[in-house]
């Protein structure tokens, strides 16, 4: 005979809620409501820009060329470009220029028109910092910048001298130099005159000032140890032609008249007096 208490216990067990227990942890099955889901939001690596087109590139100065002459204070052209490994011009503007003589001259660009480069004989350098990290440089030398009037001139001096009513003439070689700025010059010439049986050595020392092609100065005559100041005026062209006249009159005792003609033979301004 089954007791009533036993039946009640069996009924209670059979009718109660059933629980299924599985392996694993509770956290593996349940997440808090509103918790951020993993959407793969981690930062992706940034792709590096490809600058391989600059590999093997070179820099070249087109103009001026080594040894060129550039007129001072006039607009001159400067051109350079970056060239790829196949020899083709590249679209790159970041070119910087410099001079070993004029430290303030620092233009930039592939094509420049500029009138600010100072006088002197320059080594000009163009540089380029490429996007791939390469640094290029190209240098030209012997670029001469000075006035269009400057240089060394040679020619002749023709002189007529009258002393105490007797006249004679002579001619001699002339050498003159105009400085790099084209403002001042110096020179000398010499000739001999034969007057009443006397040989007279005429030495002229020239001090010149040039302003836009108009020349004034002295053709000082050294005669018998005395220096006679003789005013000179004339013209000087940018093409390198010098012409001038001078005169001196000391009454009936001494009169001197002469002219000088010279042509530039070089742009050298370093000849010593």
Steps between C-alpha positions, in 0.01 A plus 500: 500500500637834389476779743331821411814701576698304245248564221504867566879506470496321162232732365695803608811382315318404179310827469785743589700710244772320305852654465748400224863540595752510219876533491650842485449821689203723523688792353555306178127491436374834630610858446382808678235686309643810337859381525711601192526219252834424336468660158867483406548876559880482560698754289617366167861565395538806272644419163820693426496724195703366212786733402690242299469718187778716651741210539806559286400861421761769429514879488636712216553875448399603148606864521727675561792279403842486662710796390205713385497878535190662654454879490480643851168656609328368187234227494662162436337158465576198719354158418534154655286188526485152654537213254378145563711189453394480134608857426153657499429834664291465815233733635693616808518867601692487829841606370716740704791707367809641672833669424840461660558876458164663575358334814182709484406362157257215579225477236281192446336343198569313178488820295615835643542846352711701742720812510630482857811280474804703610822563309767233506594164354247255638454129554122456485335198660146368453368253761184291531360304797295218344191338659684167519761658727775542242688830482628608159749776416653639181770770482635713218808720533662808356178698450616861466265776611610860443407820321462495124760779495761312704815347357843565354533738204790556263544757226694814413555852619570766236651823633598837352730712710593865448786644702601864452341505155653173380267203442545126476278195514532142617293194569542220748335194643223539758386251763203570728292301746139564608407347835236229556227747591582702186531824699871581499805423289869562466760467229816631343662573167833623374642663189810693391512828313801645328500876536789718383738210537375400843331168575222559747343207682129557560345274765126520561327358806124470473248515782149454367144510628215346305134577541269319261755522218609861553865514603686781673839507668865595476767420244780624722816567302833420660766706318851556628387395846213747508141387498264709294128442573310454175121468499352217295146418398355240271270204452498134596264245347372173644636335186850592616602812309677789676557841345614824660670831441713720720661842476724729700603857418764705681502806275787531256724265695321161495193357329400135495213340311433130464250222456478144619334203335486155649312172471430249774716193453386307809270522799797474735509781756797376704781661300725703729584862439 
